Amino acid sequence: MLWLYLFLIVFFNGFEAGGYQASLYSIGQIYDLSITSMGLFASVELFATMLAPLALGSWADRSQKLKCLLILLGIQIAFAFTIFASNVALVFVVGIFFLGLTTSALQFISIAALMEAYPLTGKRKIGFMTSMYALGAFVAPLCVDQFIKMGFGWRLVFLALTIGSIIAFAGVFALRNSKTEEGTAAEDTETGGKFVIVGVLLLCVVMCIYVGFENGFAFFVDTMFAEVLNSTSGKFAISLFWVVMIPSRVLVGLFARHAKKILVASIIAIPVITFLITMMTDAGAVMALIVPLGLASGAIYPSVLSTLIGFSGNRKATATAMITTATGIGGVAFTALTGFLAEQIGLKGAMLSLSGFFVISLVSLVVLFRLNQN
C-alpha cells in the first residue's frame, strides 16, 4: 500500500499549487500588486522548486528515499501551518519559498521511490500518480472559492495542506520497511542501467517549456477572466483546466507504450488551441477551449516521465530531480515573463507568446528520437 501514500503526497502537491494559483488574484488585491508584481510574487515559490532538486537529487539517490520523504514532510508541515497562522506578508513570502523547496523535492523523490518500489508496474502507476497532482490542483481552486465566500479566506488552503501532510507522514512512516515488487524494468534491461545525460537534458527542455506555459496560463487565467472577459468564472476555469488533466494522465498510464506519440501530439496541440483562445472574446467560448487545452497539457508530464525511465538507469532520483529543476526554471522565467508581457501586449498576447516556445520542444523531441534510434 506504499503507493497510496506516495499518491497522497503528489495529490497535496497539486492541491498547494492549484490553491496558490487560485489565490494569487486575491493576494494581489490584498497587497495592492500590479500584474508584473503578481508574476514576481508567484515566482518566489517557483524559484524554490528550481533550487531543491539541485541540492537534493544526489542526496536522495544516496539515501533511503522514504526517510528523505519523512524529513521533507516534517518541514512542509511546519511551514504550511506557519503560513496559515500568520498575517505578516514577509512570513508568507518566506513560508511559500520553503513550501516550494519541500513540494519540489517531495515530488521528484516520490516519483523516484515509485519507480524503484514498483519496477514492473511503475510506468502505469506514473500515469495515475501524475493524475493525483491534477486532481489536487482541480480541487484546490474550488476550495479557495468556497473559503472566500464563507469568509474564511484563502489561508485555509494551507491548513488543509498541513493536515494532508500529517496523514502522508504517518502512512510513509508506518510502511517504510514494507516489501515491494521484485523484478527489473524492461527499459533498464534495454539500456543496461545506464544514465543517458543527453536524453535526460532534452526531456528537461520539453518540461521546462511545458511547465512555464502551464504556470503562465494557470496563474493568470483568473485575472484574464476578470479583467479581459469581464467574467467571475476564472477560478472555475483553473479547476476545469486541471480536472481534464486527470483522465488525460490516466490514459497515458494505460497506453504508456505510445507515450512518445502522445507527447508529440500534445506539443503540437497546445499552441494551436492557445491561438484559438486568444481569438475569442466570449468567456463561454474560452471556457470550452480550456477542455482540450487541459487534455493536451495533462498528457505531457506522464509521457515525459515514461520516456525518462529509458534514459535514467540506476539514477532515477537524479534524473527526476533534473526534470524538476527544469520545471522550476520554466515556472520562474515564464511566470515572470507572462506578467511582464501582459502589461505590454495584454494577457492574451502574453499567453500566445508563451505557446510559441513549444516549437523548441518539438525540435528537442526530434533530436531525442534520433538519439534513441542510434
C-alpha positions as CSV (number, residue, x, y, z in Angstrom):
1,M,0.0,0.0,0.0
2,L,3.0,2.3,-0.1
3,W,1.9,3.7,-3.5
4,L,-1.3,5.0,-1.8
5,Y,0.7,7.4,0.4
6,L,3.0,8.4,-2.5
7,F,-0.1,9.3,-4.4
8,L,-1.4,11.3,-1.5
9,I,1.9,13.3,-1.3
10,V,1.5,14.2,-5.0
11,F,-2.2,15.0,-4.6
12,F,-1.4,17.6,-1.9
13,N,1.5,19.0,-4.0
14,G,-1.1,19.6,-6.7
15,F,-3.5,21.0,-4.1
16,E,-1.0,23.5,-2.9
17,A,-0.1,24.6,-6.5
18,G,-3.7,25.0,-7.5
19,G,-4.6,26.7,-4.3
20,Y,-1.8,29.2,-4.7
21,Q,-2.7,29.9,-8.3
22,A,-6.4,30.4,-7.4
23,S,-5.4,32.7,-4.5
24,L,-3.0,34.9,-6.5
25,Y,-5.6,37.4,-7.7
26,S,-7.0,37.8,-4.1
27,I,-3.4,38.1,-2.7
28,G,-2.7,40.8,-5.3
29,Q,-5.8,42.8,-4.2
30,I,-4.8,42.4,-0.5
31,Y,-1.2,43.7,-1.1
32,D,-2.1,46.0,-4.0
33,L,0.1,44.3,-6.5
34,S,0.4,45.1,-10.2
35,I,0.2,42.3,-12.7
36,T,4.0,42.4,-13.0
37,S,4.4,42.2,-9.2
38,M,1.9,39.3,-9.1
39,G,4.1,37.4,-11.6
40,L,7.2,38.0,-9.4
41,F,5.2,37.1,-6.3
42,A,4.2,33.8,-7.9
43,S,7.8,33.2,-8.9
44,V,9.1,33.1,-5.3
45,E,7.8,29.6,-4.9
46,L,8.7,28.5,-8.4
47,F,12.3,29.7,-7.8
48,A,12.4,27.5,-4.8
49,T,11.2,24.5,-6.8
50,M,14.2,25.0,-9.1
51,L,16.7,25.0,-6.2
52,A,15.6,21.9,-4.3
53,P,16.5,19.3,-7.0
54,L,19.9,20.8,-7.5
55,A,20.7,20.4,-3.8
56,L,18.7,17.2,-3.0
57,G,18.8,15.0,-6.1
58,S,22.0,13.2,-5.4
59,W,21.2,13.1,-1.7
60,A,18.0,11.2,-2.5
61,D,19.9,8.7,-4.7
62,R,22.5,8.0,-1.9
63,S,19.9,7.8,0.9
64,Q,16.8,5.8,1.6
65,K,14.1,7.7,-0.3
66,L,11.4,7.1,2.3
67,K,13.5,8.6,5.0
68,C,14.0,11.6,2.8
69,L,10.3,11.9,2.3
70,L,9.7,11.9,6.1
71,I,12.2,14.7,6.7
72,L,10.7,16.8,3.9
73,L,7.1,16.2,5.0
74,G,8.1,17.4,8.5
75,I,9.5,20.6,7.1
76,Q,6.4,21.1,4.9
77,I,4.0,20.6,7.8
78,A,5.9,23.3,9.8
79,F,5.8,26.0,7.1
80,A,2.3,25.3,5.8
81,F,1.0,25.8,9.3
82,T,3.1,28.9,9.8
83,I,1.5,30.5,6.6
84,F,-1.9,29.6,7.8
85,A,-1.3,31.1,11.3
86,S,0.4,34.3,10.3
87,N,-0.9,37.5,8.6
88,V,2.6,39.0,8.0
89,A,3.5,39.4,4.3
90,L,7.2,38.6,4.9
91,V,6.3,35.4,6.8
92,F,4.1,34.4,3.8
93,V,6.9,35.0,1.3
94,V,9.5,33.1,3.4
95,G,7.0,30.3,4.1
96,I,6.0,29.9,0.4
97,F,9.6,29.8,-0.5
98,F,10.2,26.8,1.8
99,L,7.0,25.2,0.6
100,G,8.4,25.4,-2.9
101,L,11.5,23.7,-1.7
102,T,9.7,20.8,0.0
103,T,6.9,20.3,-2.5
104,S,9.5,20.2,-5.3
105,A,11.7,17.6,-3.5
106,L,8.7,15.6,-2.4
107,Q,7.5,15.4,-6.0
108,F,10.7,14.1,-7.6
109,I,11.6,11.8,-4.7
110,S,8.1,10.3,-4.6
111,I,8.3,9.6,-8.4
112,A,11.8,8.0,-8.0
113,A,10.6,6.0,-5.0
114,L,7.6,4.7,-7.0
115,M,9.9,3.7,-9.9
116,E,12.2,1.8,-7.5
117,A,9.5,0.2,-5.4
118,Y,7.4,-0.9,-8.4
119,P,9.8,-1.7,-11.3
120,L,7.3,-3.9,-13.1
121,T,4.1,-1.7,-12.8
122,G,5.8,1.7,-12.2
123,K,5.2,3.0,-15.7
124,R,1.4,2.5,-15.5
125,K,1.4,3.9,-11.9
126,I,3.1,7.1,-13.1
127,G,0.1,8.0,-15.2
128,F,-2.2,7.6,-12.2
129,M,0.3,9.3,-9.9
130,T,0.5,12.4,-12.0
131,S,-3.3,12.4,-12.3
132,M,-3.3,12.8,-8.5
133,Y,-1.4,16.1,-8.9
134,A,-4.0,17.3,-11.4
135,L,-6.8,16.2,-9.1
136,G,-5.3,18.2,-6.2
137,A,-4.9,21.2,-8.4
138,F,-8.5,20.8,-9.6
139,V,-10.0,20.6,-6.1
140,A,-8.0,23.5,-4.6
141,P,-9.5,26.4,-6.6
142,L,-13.0,25.2,-5.8
143,C,-12.0,25.1,-2.1
144,V,-10.5,28.6,-2.3
145,D,-13.7,29.9,-3.9
146,Q,-15.8,28.4,-1.1
147,F,-13.4,29.5,1.6
148,I,-13.6,33.1,0.4
149,K,-17.4,33.0,0.0
150,M,-17.7,31.6,3.6
151,G,-15.5,34.4,5.0
152,F,-12.5,32.1,5.9
153,G,-10.2,33.4,3.2
154,W,-7.6,31.6,1.1
155,R,-5.2,30.8,4.0
156,L,-7.4,27.8,4.9
157,V,-5.7,26.1,1.9
158,F,-2.5,25.9,3.9
159,L,-4.3,24.3,6.9
160,A,-5.6,21.6,4.6
161,L,-2.1,21.1,3.3
162,T,-0.8,20.7,6.9
163,I,-3.4,18.1,7.7
164,G,-2.8,16.2,4.5
165,S,1.0,16.2,5.0
166,I,0.5,14.8,8.5
167,I,-1.6,11.9,7.1
168,A,1.1,11.2,4.4
169,F,3.8,11.3,7.0
170,A,2.0,8.8,9.2
171,G,1.5,6.4,6.3
172,V,5.0,6.5,4.9
173,F,6.4,6.1,8.4
174,A,4.2,3.0,9.0
175,L,5.2,1.4,5.7
176,R,8.9,2.5,5.5
177,N,10.0,-1.2,5.8
178,S,7.3,-2.8,3.8
179,K,8.0,-5.2,0.9
180,T,7.6,-4.0,-2.7
181,E,7.7,-5.5,-6.2
182,E,10.6,-7.7,-7.3
183,G,11.9,-7.5,-10.8
184,T,13.7,-5.4,-13.3
185,A,12.1,-2.8,-15.6
186,A,12.3,-3.6,-19.3
187,E,13.7,-0.2,-20.0
188,D,16.6,-0.7,-17.6
189,T,17.4,-4.0,-19.3
190,E,17.5,-2.3,-22.7
191,T,19.9,0.4,-21.6
192,G,22.0,-1.7,-19.3
193,G,21.0,0.6,-16.4
194,K,22.9,3.5,-18.0
195,F,22.2,7.1,-17.2
196,V,22.0,8.9,-20.6
197,I,22.6,12.6,-19.8
198,V,21.8,14.0,-23.3
199,G,18.4,12.2,-23.4
200,V,17.5,13.5,-19.9
201,L,18.5,17.0,-20.8
202,L,16.4,17.0,-23.9
203,L,13.4,15.9,-21.8
204,C,14.3,18.7,-19.4
205,V,13.9,21.2,-22.2
206,V,10.4,19.8,-23.0
207,M,9.3,20.0,-19.4
208,C,10.8,23.5,-18.8
209,I,8.7,24.9,-21.6
210,Y,5.6,23.0,-20.7
211,V,5.6,23.9,-17.0
212,G,6.5,27.5,-18.0
213,F,3.3,27.7,-20.2
214,E,1.2,25.8,-17.6
215,N,2.1,28.3,-14.8
216,G,1.9,31.3,-17.0
217,F,-1.6,30.2,-18.1
218,A,-2.9,29.0,-14.7
219,F,-1.6,31.8,-12.6
220,F,-3.2,34.5,-14.8
221,V,-6.3,32.8,-16.2
222,D,-8.4,34.1,-13.3
223,T,-7.1,37.6,-14.0
224,M,-7.8,37.2,-17.7
225,F,-11.4,36.2,-17.0
226,A,-11.9,39.1,-14.5
227,E,-10.2,41.9,-16.4
228,V,-10.4,40.9,-20.1
229,L,-13.5,38.8,-20.4
230,N,-15.5,40.5,-17.6
231,S,-16.4,37.2,-16.0
232,T,-16.3,35.8,-12.5
233,S,-15.6,32.3,-13.7
234,G,-11.8,32.4,-13.5
235,K,-11.4,30.1,-10.6
236,F,-13.7,27.6,-12.2
237,A,-11.6,27.9,-15.3
238,I,-8.5,26.9,-13.3
239,S,-10.3,23.9,-11.9
240,L,-11.5,22.9,-15.3
241,F,-8.0,23.2,-16.8
242,W,-6.8,20.8,-14.1
243,V,-9.7,18.4,-13.9
244,V,-9.5,17.4,-17.5
245,M,-5.8,16.5,-17.0
246,I,-6.9,13.7,-14.7
247,P,-8.4,11.4,-17.5
248,S,-5.6,12.5,-19.8
249,R,-2.9,11.3,-17.4
250,V,-4.7,8.1,-16.6
251,L,-5.0,7.3,-20.3
252,V,-1.2,8.0,-20.8
253,G,-0.6,5.5,-18.0
254,L,-2.8,2.9,-19.6
255,F,-1.2,3.5,-23.1
256,A,2.3,4.1,-21.8
257,R,3.8,2.3,-24.8
258,H,2.6,5.1,-27.0
259,A,4.0,7.8,-24.7
260,K,6.3,9.4,-27.4
261,K,3.5,9.7,-30.0
262,I,1.2,11.2,-27.4
263,L,3.9,13.7,-26.4
264,V,4.3,14.9,-30.0
265,A,0.6,15.3,-30.5
266,S,0.2,17.3,-27.3
267,I,3.1,19.6,-28.0
268,I,1.5,20.5,-31.4
269,A,-2.0,20.8,-30.0
270,I,-1.2,23.3,-27.2
271,P,-0.1,26.3,-29.3
272,V,-3.0,25.7,-31.8
273,I,-5.6,25.7,-29.0
274,T,-4.0,28.7,-27.3
275,F,-4.2,30.7,-30.6
276,L,-7.9,29.9,-30.8
277,I,-8.4,31.1,-27.2
278,T,-6.7,34.4,-27.9
279,M,-9.2,34.9,-30.8
280,M,-12.2,34.6,-28.5
281,T,-14.0,37.4,-26.7
282,D,-16.7,35.3,-25.1
283,A,-16.0,33.8,-21.7
284,G,-18.1,30.7,-22.5
285,A,-16.1,30.0,-25.7
286,V,-12.8,30.4,-23.9
287,M,-14.1,28.0,-21.2
288,A,-14.9,25.4,-23.8
289,L,-11.4,25.6,-25.3
290,I,-9.8,25.1,-21.9
291,V,-11.1,21.5,-22.0
292,P,-8.9,20.4,-25.0
293,L,-6.1,22.6,-23.7
294,G,-6.1,20.8,-20.4
295,L,-6.3,17.4,-22.1
296,A,-3.2,18.1,-24.2
297,S,-1.4,19.7,-21.2
298,G,-2.1,16.8,-18.9
299,A,-0.6,14.3,-21.2
300,I,2.9,15.8,-21.3
301,Y,4.1,15.2,-17.7
302,P,3.4,11.4,-17.6
303,S,4.6,11.0,-21.2
304,V,7.9,12.7,-20.3
305,L,8.3,10.5,-17.1
306,S,7.5,7.3,-19.0
307,T,10.1,8.3,-21.7
308,L,12.6,9.3,-18.9
309,I,12.7,5.7,-17.5
310,G,14.6,4.6,-20.5
311,F,17.3,7.2,-20.0
312,S,17.6,7.4,-16.2
313,G,19.2,3.9,-15.5
314,N,20.0,3.5,-11.8
315,R,20.0,7.2,-11.1
316,K,16.2,7.8,-11.1
317,A,16.2,10.4,-8.3
318,T,18.9,12.4,-10.1
319,A,17.0,12.2,-13.4
320,T,13.7,13.2,-11.9
321,A,15.5,15.9,-10.0
322,M,16.9,17.3,-13.2
323,I,13.3,17.3,-14.7
324,T,12.0,19.1,-11.6
325,T,14.8,21.7,-11.8
326,A,13.8,22.3,-15.4
327,T,10.2,22.8,-14.3
328,G,11.3,25.3,-11.7
329,I,13.3,27.2,-14.2
330,G,10.4,27.3,-16.6
331,G,8.0,28.3,-13.8
332,V,10.1,31.2,-12.6
333,A,11.1,32.5,-16.0
334,F,7.8,32.1,-17.8
335,T,5.5,33.2,-15.0
336,A,7.5,36.4,-14.5
337,L,7.6,36.8,-18.3
338,T,3.8,36.4,-18.5
339,G,3.3,39.3,-16.1
340,F,5.7,41.5,-17.9
341,L,4.3,40.7,-21.4
342,A,0.7,41.1,-20.1
343,E,1.4,44.8,-19.3
344,Q,3.0,45.3,-22.8
345,I,0.7,43.3,-25.1
346,G,-2.2,42.2,-22.9
347,L,-2.8,38.8,-21.2
348,K,-4.0,37.0,-24.4
349,G,-0.9,38.2,-26.3
350,A,1.3,37.1,-23.4
351,M,-0.2,33.6,-23.4
352,L,0.1,33.3,-27.2
353,S,3.7,34.3,-27.0
354,L,4.4,31.6,-24.3
355,S,2.8,28.9,-26.5
356,G,5.3,29.7,-29.3
357,F,8.1,28.2,-27.3
358,F,6.7,24.7,-28.0
359,V,8.5,24.8,-31.3
360,I,11.7,24.4,-29.3
361,S,10.1,21.4,-27.5
362,L,9.2,19.8,-30.9
363,V,12.8,20.2,-32.1
364,S,14.1,18.7,-28.8
365,L,11.9,15.6,-29.3
366,V,13.1,15.1,-32.9
367,V,16.7,15.1,-31.6
368,L,15.7,12.7,-28.8
369,F,14.1,10.2,-31.1
370,R,17.2,10.2,-33.4
371,L,19.4,9.7,-30.3
372,N,17.2,6.8,-29.2
373,Q,17.5,5.2,-32.7
374,N,21.3,5.3,-32.5
